[in-house]
Amino acid sequence: MASNTANHDDSSINTPTDEPNSPVEAVNNNEQCENGSECTTVDDVLADSESYYNNAKKYWSNVSPTVDGMLGGFGSISFIDIRGSEQFLKHLYKQKPAPGRKRALDCGAGIGRISKNLLLPFFEQVDLVEQDEHFCQTARTELADFGSKLGTVFNNGLQNFVPEQGRYDIIWAQWVLGHLTDEDTVRFLDRCTNALARGGMIVMKENFTTGDVVDVDRTDSSVTRPLVQMKQLLKQANMRVVKEQRQTSFPKELYPVYMLALRPTIKK
Ligand SMILES: C[S@@+](CC[C@H](N)C(=O)[O-])C[C@H]1O[C@@H](n2cnc3c(N)ncnc32)[C@H](O)[C@@H]1O
């Protein structure tokens, strides 16, 4: 996901600037589009999904394998981010049926920042999936101290990844779904549904725009969606929101970040 700052002026398409991009993105250097059929910019950007994914791949291959790199220069918010996630995750265990604590999957894991600080201390075993080969290597090295708690680090794009059926108690996707087209987001969530163990949940933690606007970042091939649009995609994927919370204490110039815990609407 691109520059993490958000522009609260919903009125028009924004011209991107030369500001550095950031996943923890400021509002905004990006182009904006009304959500709906009139929006040609988003359609245009996503029309050729192969180029869309290749462009993102190229972008991330030039990013340093550090926390600051993962968070587009906002590495200092990592601690607050993890603390917010930890509280959210713990609350999920009040739900019935509660998820297990055996296995988690970290999606778009980067160098394993979330696995290291949140998932590995909490679950017996954690797998990671990440499209950038060098980030995967860094994650394997960084997380080696966890021994066999570190499961498989899959080097794959989420648009192609098929998680093993019934394997995961929690599937965590953070600051990555903006890199998927709408269609691939729905398909990925659908495959994740199959990969959940009994009581399992998917957690997404993403930037969202305010209002009806989709922000497009051509530099790293990502979109920042309105929350309402994401909820439409969840409906298409037959997922329901069981808990929703906004991350607090992030710098004001960043997009609003929400955590959504999801369960399948229908049993497969
Ligand atoms: C903003 S970073 C976030 C990393 C990690 N989730 C975190 O919060 O520290 C986005 C990550 O998503 C990865 N990514 C981008 N597109 C992806 C895709 N289609 N499939 C899997 N990972 C992807 C990037 O390589 C990068 O590591």
The ligand as an ORCA input file, in Angstrom:
! r2SCAN-3c Opt
* xyz 0 1
  C       3.035     -2.153      3.704
  S       3.945     -3.640      3.705
  C       3.232     -4.397      5.147
  C       4.014     -5.542      5.662
  C       3.427     -6.168      6.915
  N       2.052     -6.579      6.706
  C       3.528     -5.190      8.062
  O       2.492     -4.604      8.415
  O       4.623     -5.023      8.578
  C       3.094     -4.489      2.368
  C       3.663     -5.846      2.116
  O       2.774     -6.512      1.231
  C       3.536     -7.189      0.269
  N       2.690     -7.387     -0.913
  C       2.355     -6.494     -1.857
  N       1.551     -7.053     -2.767
  C       1.365     -8.338     -2.386
  C       0.657     -9.430     -2.930
  N      -0.055     -9.296     -4.050
  N       0.697    -10.602     -2.290
  C       1.424    -10.739     -1.146
  N       2.126     -9.746     -0.586
  C       2.099     -8.544     -1.197
  C       4.720     -6.285      0.030
  O       5.784     -6.977     -0.597
  C       5.022     -5.838      1.447
  O       5.858     -6.741      2.090
*
